[in-house]
């Protein structure tokens, strides 16, 4: 529990450690990634070929980020408002409520809880999700916490929206080239979207990171690989029961999608299976 909270609550420290490892290239992992079926990033990086690659990645990223629904836009607005209030000058002297007692704006655990609170105040079925994955031959084990929102579509089926308040920071790389930096700059600070759109963005950015490392003659850290990054948001995860779950079950919170009778159990969510819907 101590390790888990430390990883989730201080993203700046985590990014600093990863940047240090990238610069030092201290640990070698096998380069063959069975899950990476993309051929992008495999070129030697000739001038014309490199420019064509980065143009293609920009196009793929723009297409993936451009697909958004009205519900996702509303969720993004609530998320951004919650994050802005956490980082506002008025809250600069505030201390987080968890055991670390860090500055409120720097504590990821408190930020995730605040986002969930604001989403639920707005009527959304939001909760913190925790994903974990085992070590394999090409990536280390890991875990990640983020937020998700479960909506009911007009057809009556459940739709899951992933909310990552620090999305851009997840893809920042030390000593990145101009092409990769431009892609990172194009990412939203907070990502809100369904699995298919997130999957496309992660694939494009991981291919770009691979190409960036190749062009700079640097080793691609295992934590930058497609399989590792995808596991953060698109693997098996557990959804925490929020404090107001009983109130939701009693129907005291109405859905912004005008479906107040819907409830979903997401304690064990897998993208290969549909969530359990409770009438």
Residue, then its C-alpha position, 0 to 999 in steps of 0.5 A: x500500500x505504501x509503494x502504491x500510494x507513493x507511485x500514484x501521488x508524486x508524478x513529478x518524481x516518477x517522471x524525473x526518475x524515468x528521465x534519469x534512466x533514459x539519459x543514463x540507459x542503466x538497464x537493458x531490456x529485450x528490444x523485441x516487443x511482440x505486441x508492437x505490430x506497428x512498423x513505424x519507428x523501424x526506419x533508420x531516420x533518413x531526412x526525407x523518410x523521417x519527415x514523412x514519418x512525423x507528418x504521418x504521426x501528426x495526422x494519426x494523432x490529430x484524427x484520434x484526438x479529433x473524435x470526441x462526443x458531447x458527453x466527453x467534452x462535458x466531462x473534460x470541462x469538469x475535469x479541467x476545472x477540478x485540476x485548475x482549482x487544485x493548482x490555483x494560487x489560492x490553493x498554493x499553501x494548502x496541504x493534501x489530505x493523504x498521509x504524505x502531506x504534500x502540497x495539494x497541487x502536487x499530490x496525484x492521489x488527492x488530485x484524482x479524488x478531487x476530480x472524482x468528487x467534482x464529476x460526481x457532484x456534476x452527476x457522473x458515475x466517476x471513480x478511481x481505477x487501479x490497473x496492475x500488470x505483471x512483469x514479462x520478458x520485455x517490460x517490468x511490472x507496474x501499476x497506475x491509477x486514473x479516473x473513469x466514468x461509466x455512462x449509459x448510452x441510448x441503446x441501454x449499454x454501458x460506455x466507459x470513458x477514461x479520464x487521465x488528468x496528467x496525460x501529456x506528462x505521461x509521454x514526455x521524454x528527456x532529450x526528445x527531438x523536435x518531431x516528438x516534442x511537437x507531438x507531445x505539445x499537441x496532446x491535451x493535458x487531461x485526456x477524456x475519451x473512450x478506449x478506441x480513441x485512447x488506444x489510437x493515441x497511445x499507439x501513435x505516441x509509442x511509435x513516435x517515442x520509438x522513432x525518437x529514440x532511434x534517431x537520437x541513438x538512445x535506448x528505448x526504456x521498457x516503460x516507454x514501450x507500447x505494451x507498458x503504456x497501454x497497460x496503464x489505461x487499457x488493461x485489467x483494472x479494479x474500480x474503487x467504490x466511491x464514498x457516495x456509492x450508496x447514494x447513487x444506488x438509491x438514485x439520489x444522483x441523476x445522470x447528465x445523460x438523463x438515465x438516473x436508473x442506471x448503475x454499473x459494477x466495475x470492480x473488475x473491468x476488462x476491455x474484453x468483456x462488457x460491464x455488468x449492468x444492474x437493473 
